[in-house]
Amino acid sequence: MSIRKRLSQHDSRLAALQAARALLIESGPQGVTLKAVAARIGRTHANLLHHFGSAAELQKALAADLAGRICATIAQAVIARRTGAGTARTVVDLTFDAFDKEGGGQLASWMRLTGNDDALDPIIEAIHDLVEELHELGDASMRPVTQALVLLALGDALMGAPLAASLGLARGAARDVAERLLVEETQRLGLALAAP
């Protein structure tokens, strides 16, 4: 008989979210089930129900976790760019990677398609908070360019590779467009992000 290490409630939730994120990246959102997450961390289905209540709540918690980490990383890149330590391309790449490599695009589209729209709330709120934080740090309204950047990244995550191939474009073509958009808009607004 194996003895499982007893985890605090916080550590158990954290382990479940890490496992859910790994499953999301490996198998897509359909792989993020209570049973699969429980098996990954050596816990029971009932244990995860205790911590999250349902698969939908686990998915919502995963969305919140992903969104918080992604937006914090993007904010750091924007702030680094202001000091000359980063580039507009870094901001674009982080945003695109968040939706592609980190699974944010798959999770967002799956939640939308299955009618679990409230699971998108943490992503929407984190993006809103990021824009507000950047606004407080001296940026004028970046809402339209933020919306465009997020939608480009989401679309690229969902169908960028096959679409680029069908149009005879390089895989990074959408990122190039997003970078130009970000640079042009920040220059237009006279923001520090566009500084050389």
Residue, then its C-alpha position, 0 to 999 in steps of 0.5 A: m500500500s502506497i502512502r501519499k504525502r499529505l498536502s495543504q489545501h493550497d499546495s493541493r490546489l497548486a499541484a492540481l493546477q500545474a497538472a491541469r496546465a500540463l494536460l492542457i498543453e499535452s492533450g488540449p482542453q478536452g484532456v483537462t478532466l478531474k479524473a485525468v488531473a487526479a491521476r496525474i497528481g496521485r489524488t482521487h476524483a473526490n479530492l479534486l471535487h472537494h477543492f474545485g467543486s466541478a470540472a468547470e470550476l477547475q477549468k475556470a481556476l486554470a483560466a485564472d491561473l494562466a491569465g494571471r501568469i501570462c499578463a504578469t509576464i507581458a506587463q514585465a515585458v512592457i515595463a522592460r521595453r520602457t527602460g530600453a531592456g526589451t522590444a516590441r517583438t518581445v511583447v508580441d511573442l509573449t502574447f502569442d506564446a501565451f495563447d499558443k504554447e501555454g494553451g490559452g487559445q485552446l482553453a478560451s475557444w473550448m470554454r466558449l464553444t461549450g458554453n462555459d463563458d464564465a470561465l473566460d472571465p478570469i482571462i478577460e479580467a486579467i487583460h483588462d487589469l493589465v491595460e489599466e495597470l499600464h494606463e496608470l503607469g503613463d500609457a494613453s489608451m492602449r485598448p484598441v491595440t491590446q484588443a487587436l494583439v489578443l485577437l491576432a494571438l488567439g486566431d494564430a493559436l487556433m489556425g495560424a499554422p495551416l492558414a500561413a501554409s495555405l497562403g504561402l507565408a512564413r509561420g511567424a507572419a502574423r507575429d510580424v504584422a502584430e509587431r508592426l501594429l504595436v510599434e506603429e500604434t505606440q509611436r502614434l500615441g507617443l508612448a515609451l514602448a516604441a522608443p528605440 
